[in-house]
Amino acid sequence: MIDRTGAEHKFAAAPGMSLMETIRDQGIYDIKALCGGSCSCATCHVYVDSEAPLSAMSEDEDDLLDGTSERQKNSRLACQVILAEGMAPLHVIIAPED
């Protein structure tokens, strides 16, 4: 994972946890996650390696990402990415703050 300063962090993640929870558990607070993971704020915006086997994006997540100025093709909300076996390595960049 690359934080907003450009520093790279490598860590193991537990299946079933959200990417947002995992990042915050590592002591990386570049993502605010103001809604606590309820998919209502877009403050955990990340860019995810497009080859990772992720679940489909919900309409709510898509709508929230539409409201960000930094949206890219590989944008996701970290609270909506649930980690699972077979995802490693997952390459993530924390998106710039809006």
N, C-alpha and C positions, 0 to 999 in steps of 0.2 A: 504494500500500500504506500502511496505517495501522499504526504500531507501538503498543506498549503505553502510551506516553506521550501518544498522540493525534497525534503528528507524522506528516505525510504525506510519503511518498517516491515519486518517479516515476523509473522507469528502464526501459530496454529490456531485453528478455530473449531469449536464444538458444533457438530451437526445439530440442527434444530434451533440454533440461536439466530437472531437477525444480524446482518452485517453491521448495522448501527450499534447494537449492544456490544458486539465483539470489538469494534473500534474503540468505543468508550471504555470498555473493560481493560484495554491496553493503556489507558491514561492519555489517549489522544482526544483532545477536546476541540478540534478544528470544526467539527460538526456540532451545531447547537442542539438539534433534535428537540425543539421546543415543545412539540406535541407528545413527546414520549413514545413515539412509535405508532401513533394512531392514524398515520397517513392524512394529516390535515395541515401541514405547514411548509413542507419542502425545504426545511433547513438542514436536512441530511443528504443533500444532493451529491451524488458521486458519479464518476465515469467508470464503467465496468468493462473489462475485456470482453469484446463482443463474441468471443468463442466459448465463453463459459456457459454451461447449461443452466440457464436461469428460468424461473417460472415466468409465465406470461405477465405482462404489465396490466394492472387493472385500469379501468376507466378513470377512477379517482386519482391514481398515481399519474396517469397521462395528463389529466387536466391540471394537476398541480405543477408538473414539469413544464407545461405550456406557459405558465405564468412566470417562469424564470427567464432571465435574459441570457443565461449561460448554457441553455439546453443544447445537447449534442445528440447524435444518433445513438450513442451508447450511454445516455443518461439514465440513471435510476435513482430512486430514493432508497437509501441504505436500510431504512426501517422495513422496506418491503422485500428485501432480498434475504430469504431464509436459507441459511447455509445447509448443505447436504453433502453426503458422501459423493465423491466424483467431481467436485467443483475445483479441487486443488490442482494446480495453483490458480488462484483467483487474483487477477491484477486489477487494482482499484486506485483511482486518483480522486482525491477530495476536490470537488468543483469549487471555483472561486465563489466568494460570498456575493450575493445579489445586492 
